[in-house]
């Protein structure tokens, strides 16, 4: 506030003016997300129940995972940028079917899961820099003869509602007249159970999720991942579209985490070291797709 303006008003009015200026948000003109975060001192993080190792519940029903750790680093960066003494993360659990609506409707500020960034979803929400690049393959029982998608002809194949692999296999089934009986499960854990019990011949999903889900089962050796990539999936943390300043802060911090090596350390924690629930490592080194993408990290992805 210019000093000549303050000197032109009465002392009492000047005191009120100074007080109001001190209470004004640090980010003048901030959008709805940043404004709410500043007012409440809370960031709402959406998480999943069983997207191992990205976002899942541990034995104490606490949200943990690779995406959760990255989101918590983003929360700390927001606290520092907004000059807040404290910034508390509040968690809300979402499913594949409602995760996009939860962010779109402002019920979560960041979705810390395993969501694919694609053009259709970008009509409703925004995404930051991808933290994983994967592709859809098939989880089957260890004694299954299935090797490629055409081997499912006439068989039952499960996928999870509201996911890109479900759309991809449905399209492939129609285009190639495969006659696959496709069914939907509400969550990944249920789809794995269907394969184990013989209710379905296979489960089509991002292969990294399949490896994580299999590793968490009582007898992981009963399951295997097969087939070529049906899709290529850049997975990214999701956020609302309507706050470009919030997105800029998140994007800048994601790029810093990658360039500094902090994101690589978080990756190693969840893909190379023992993790819950079985306390076993996934032993999945970073693939060439993500290595190449992180050389020049950006939120821009094809498709």
PAVO-549095 format. One record per residue (C-alpha): residue in three letters; z, x negated, y negated. Coordinates in steps of 0.02 Angstrom, whole numbers, padded with zeros to 5 digits, always signed. Each point is the difference from the previous one (the first is absolute). Last residue first. Layout:
BEGIN
ALAZXY ...
***
This chain:
BEGIN
UNK-01323+00178+01939 UNK+00015-00179-00060 UNK+00167-00063-00069 UNK+00059-00034-00178 UNK+00188-00029-00015 UNK-00030-00186-00014 UNK+00061-00162+00080 UNK-00122-00148-00007 UNK+00054-00112+00145 UNK+00095+00151+00066 UNK-00161+00081+00064 UNK-00047-00152+00103 UNK+00169-00010+00085 UNK+00002+00189+00026 UNK-00167+00002+00092 UNK+00037-00163+00093 UNK+00150+00076+00088 UNK+00180-00046-00040 UNK+00088-00052+00159 UNK+00058+00141+00115 UNK+00142-00059+00111 UNK+00079+00174+00004 UNK+00172-00079+00015 UNK+00138+00083+00102 UNK+00163+00078-00060 UNK-00043+00160+00096 UNK+00027+00116-00150 UNK-00009-00107-00101 UNK-00084-00164-00045 UNK-00012-00174+00077 UNK-00107-00119-00106 UNK-00188-00017-00018 UNK-00061+00166-00071 UNK+00147+00064-00103 UNK+00077-00158-00073 UNK-00167-00091-00007 UNK-00073+00137-00111 UNK+00151-00012-00117 UNK-00029-00188-00012 UNK-00185+00028-00038 UNK+00049+00125-00136 UNK+00109-00133-00081 UNK-00143-00127+00001 UNK-00010-00011-00189 UNK-00178+00065-00004 UNK+00041+00152+00107 UNK+00161+00049-00088 UNK-00084-00027-00170 UNK-00146+00112+00048 UNK+00121+00136+00057 UNK+00097-00020-00163 UNK-00155+00022-00108 UNK-00056+00152+00099 UNK+00170+00085-00015 UNK+00013-00031-00188 UNK-00179+00057-00027 UNK+00029+00156+00105 UNK+00150+00048-00106 UNK-00101-00028-00158 UNK-00144+00104+00070 UNK+00113+00151+00033 UNK-00092+00154+00062 UNK-00068-00058+00167 UNK+00165+00003+00096 UNK+00040-00141+00122 UNK-00053-00057+00174 UNK+00043-00168+00078 UNK-00154-00068+00087 UNK-00086-00008+00170 UNK-00181-00057+00003 UNK-00070+00082+00159 UNK-00159-00053+00091 UNK-00053+00132+00124 UNK-00040+00023+00187 UNK+00049-00180+00033 UNK-00045-00052+00178 UNK+00096+00063+00150 UNK+00170-00025+00080 UNK+00186-00005-00037 UNK+00118-00004+00150 UNK+00148+00099+00068 UNK+00116-00008+00151 UNK+00049-00177-00050 UNK+00096+00070-00149 UNK+00135+00074+00113 UNK+00139+00078-00107 UNK-00124+00024-00145 UNK+00016-00099-00162 UNK-00137-00125+00040 UNK-00121+00143+00033 UNK+00029+00073-00173 UNK-00026-00167-00085 UNK-00159-00039+00096 UNK-00067+00175-00036 UNK+00044-00016-00184 UNK-00098-00163-00011 UNK-00146+00084+00089 UNK-00020+00138-00127 UNK-00002+00162+00102 UNK-00085+00080+00151 UNK+00121+00053+00137 UNK-00063+00005+00180 UNK-00015+00098+00162 UNK+00109+00141-00064 UNK+00138+00103+00081 UNK+00021-00144+00123 UNK+00185-00026-00035 UNK-00021-00169-00085 UNK-00152+00056-00100 UNK+00087+00157-00063 UNK+00155-00102-00043 UNK-00107-00114-00108 UNK-00066+00151-00096 UNK+00178+00063-00029 UNK+00051-00167-00075 UNK-00150+00002-00118 UNK+00049+00165-00081 UNK-00064+00179-00010 UNK-00116-00020+00149 UNK-00180+00060+00002 UNK-00118+00032+00146 UNK-00177-00060+00032 UNK-00088+00054+00159 UNK-00143-00126+00012 UNK-00171+00075+00035 UNK-00089-00159-00050 UNK-00145+00082-00092 UNK-00032-00159-00102 UNK+00011+00075-00174 UNK+00133+00129+00046 UNK+00120-00122+00084 UNK-00033-00130-00135 UNK+00048+00125-00136 UNK+00160+00051+00090 UNK+00039-00183+00034 UNK-00017-00044-00184 UNK+00099+00149-00065 UNK+00146-00036+00118 UNK-00010-00185-00044 UNK+00014+00046-00186 UNK+00167+00089+00023 UNK+00060+00175-00045 UNK+00062+00047+00174 UNK+00029-00144+00121 UNK-00121-00037+00140 UNK-00013+00055+00182 UNK-00143-00022+00124 UNK-00030+00116+00148 UNK-00141-00045+00120 UNK-00177+00066+00018 UNK-00072-00162-00067 UNK+00144-00120-00034 UNK-00099-00144+00075 UNK-00123+00019-00146 UNK+00134-00072-00116 UNK+00014-00167+00089 UNK+00112-00076+00133 UNK+00074+00145+00098 UNK+00045-00039+00182 UNK+00184+00043-00033 UNK+00131-00097+00100 UNK+00087-00069-00156 UNK+00009+00172-00078 UNK-00108+00023-00155 UNK+00012-00040-00186 UNK-00170+00004-00085 UNK-00075-00086-00153 UNK-00003+00037-00188 UNK-00021-00146-00119 UNK+00114-00110-00104 UNK+00020-00072-00173 UNK+00177-00022-00064 UNK+00092-00012-00167 UNK-00141+00078-00100 UNK+00016-00019-00191 UNK+00061+00162-00081 UNK-00055+00176+00038 UNK-00025+00156-00106 UNK+00011+00184+00045 UNK-00105+00160+00007 UNK-00184-00050-00012 UNK+00052-00170+00067 UNK+00032+00086+00167 UNK-00185+00039+00025 UNK-00053-00174-00057 UNK+00108-00093+00126 UNK+00165-00095+00001 UNK+00076+00016+00174 UNK+00185+00040+00010 UNK+00123-00104+00101 UNK+00164+00035-00088 UNK+00093-00027-00161 UNK-00056+00146-00106 UNK+00051-00037-00179 UNK+00057+00120-00137 UNK+00045+00145+00113 UNK+00015+00188-00033 UNK-00130-00010-00139 UNK-00116+00131+00073 UNK-00135-00129+00043 UNK+00128-00113+00085 UNK+00067+00136+00116 UNK-00175+00074+00021 UNK-00063-00166+00068 UNK+00146-00019+00122 UNK-00007+00179+00068 UNK-00105-00012+00159 UNK+00033-00182+00044 UNK+00186+00040-00010 UNK+00125-00033-00139 UNK+00182-00056-00013 UNK+00079-00010-00172 UNK+00096-00152-00060 UNK+00088-00036-00165 UNK-00013-00176-00070 UNK+00125-00035-00141 UNK-00045-00095-00157 UNK+00144-00091-00083 UNK+00023-00094-00163 UNK-00171+00058-00062 UNK-00111-00117-00098 UNK-00158+00101+00041 UNK-00088-00155+00065 UNK+00155-00059+00094 UNK+00032+00167+00085 UNK-00185+00020+00039 UNK-00001-00171+00086 UNK+00152+00051+00104 UNK-00086+00161+00052 UNK-00158-00097+00048 UNK+00105-00115+00110 UNK+00074+00155+00082 UNK-00176+00065+00030 UNK-00049-00161+00089 UNK+00153+00012+00112 UNK-00039+00182+00040 UNK-00181-00042+00041 UNK+00053-00132+00128 UNK+00133+00109+00078 UNK+00164+00092-00021 UNK+00060+00176-00039 UNK+00179+00025+00063 UNK+00028+00117+00147 UNK+00140-00115+00065 UNK-00107-00055+00148 UNK-00142-00041-00119 UNK-00115+00127-00080 UNK-00181-00043-00033 UNK-00122-00073-00127 UNK-00124-00139+00028 UNK+00049-00072+00170 UNK-00004+00131+00075 UNK-00060+00164-00076 UNK+00137+00106+00080 UNK+00096+00105-00127 UNK-00099-00033-00160 UNK+00054-00039-00176 UNK-00017+00072-00175 UNK+00089-00099-00136 UNK+00075+00088-00152 UNK+00044-00120-00141 UNK+00163+00036-00091 UNK+00074-00047-00170 UNK-00019+00182-00048 UNK-00073-00010-00175 UNK-00094-00166+00020 UNK-00071+00052+00169 UNK-00053+00169-00070 UNK-00091-00080-00147 UNK-00082-00127+00114 UNK-00066+00139+00111 UNK-00051+00118-00141 UNK-00099-00126-00103 UNK+00073-00123-00124 UNK-00044+00029-00183 UNK+00123-00130-00058 UNK+00058-00108+00146 UNK+00178-00050-00048 UNK+00046+00181-00016 UNK+00083+00050-00165 UNK+00189-00011-00004 UNK+00004-00144-00125 UNK-00120+00094-00113 UNK+00113+00152+00004 UNK+00151-00105-00050 UNK-00093-00086-00142 UNK-00058+00169-00068 UNK+00174+00075+00008 UNK+00072-00149-00094 UNK-00136+00012-00134 UNK+00035+00184-00023 UNK+00182-00040-00037 UNK-00047-00144-00117 UNK-00130+00103-00099 UNK-00182-00049+00024 UNK-00108-00123-00095 UNK+00080-00157+00071 UNK-00049+00051+00176 UNK-00183+00016-00052 UNK-00001-00171-00085 UNK+00073-00075+00159 UNK-00151+00054+00104 UNK+00050+00078+00170 
***
